[in-house]
Amino acid sequence: MKQRFYIMAAAALTLAACSNDENMEMTDGPVAARITAGLSAPTTRAIGTNWNADQIGVWVKDAPTSDMETLYKNVLYTTTSTGATAEFTATTGEGIFFQDANETVTFAAYAPYQPSDDNETLPGNNGKVDVKTDNMNTATDQEKIDFLFAEGAEASRASSTVSFTDDHSFHHKMAQLNVVFQTSETDGFEPDDIFGCSFNLGGLIHEGTFNVTDGTTALTGEPLDSWDISGCKYTDAATTRTYSLILLPQDLTNKALNVKVGIDGQTYSNSDAINPNLQAGYTYTYTITVKKSGLVVSGCTITPWASGSTGSGDAEM
């Protein structure tokens, strides 16, 4: 009989709420946690604005009376959904099961999933995974470092849906820097000259860690003097090229980035206008105009990545 209940519970990991009759039927056997997750609004993923066949790691943050905190430290759940809110499932028999009939359990989760030896083991160094951002050039690479975190969702054996939505939705824990490059027709350039340029940013720290247990990041490396972003993810408009870079949060208030643009054998630079405090969950947008006299940076727009700061300026020789 118990084996029958176990199979039923595992199969029910579609994470949709069960009817009262279904919950009553399984009260004498294992009851599986059902996971549903949403993205904080407005949110833009590294690829698109929705979940996209994503994998998340779910763990038990607080279980007052049972040993669920020990049993479930890094459980893989996957979705095939492509919406802003998605249902996640675990491999049959490998999900989270409630141990105590009267216990209310608190959950946390992160994305993308980081592998560990088993469900009882945290990934990385006790939950801290290494992050490197200067070699993540493509959209697919960027998605691997678009770390998200959610916590505070509660569930129990009687009400087994773990809902990472609303106040418990996933939030971005990295920062995003958008740099929009354009040329100035009044300074001797053609509008489409920007598409033949090379682009370089110096002064960013690219090495750090992400802690899956609390969603925090830490810097471990030193600033990189020169980073060629020409091959990084970008989008083109009629007369602009925009690079979208996912970075570790870091304060650049007192140490501006060194921006260099190479065009027609000449290098144009600006080393004093891009100095944001890159905070987790925000997008910072700068517009840089290439002029014969240099690079002009136009302010900074900050929006939640929800969006951060926005600015613009010029690049000069």
ABEGO torsion letter per residue (X at the ends): XAAAAAAAAAAAAAGBBBBAAAAAAAAABBBBBBBBBBBBOBBBBABEABBBGBBBBBBBABBAABAAAAABABBBBBBABABABBBBBBBBGABBBBABAABBBBBBBBOBBBBBABAABBBEBGGBBBBBAAABABAAAAAAABBBBBBGBBBBAABABBBBBEAABBBBABBBBBBBBBBBAAAGBBAAAAAABBBBBBGBBABBBBBAAAGBBBBABBBBABBBAAABBBBBBAABBBBBBBBBBBBAAABBBBBBBBBGGBBBBBAAABBBBBBBGBBBBBBBBBBAAEBBBBEBBBBBOBBBBBBBBBBBX
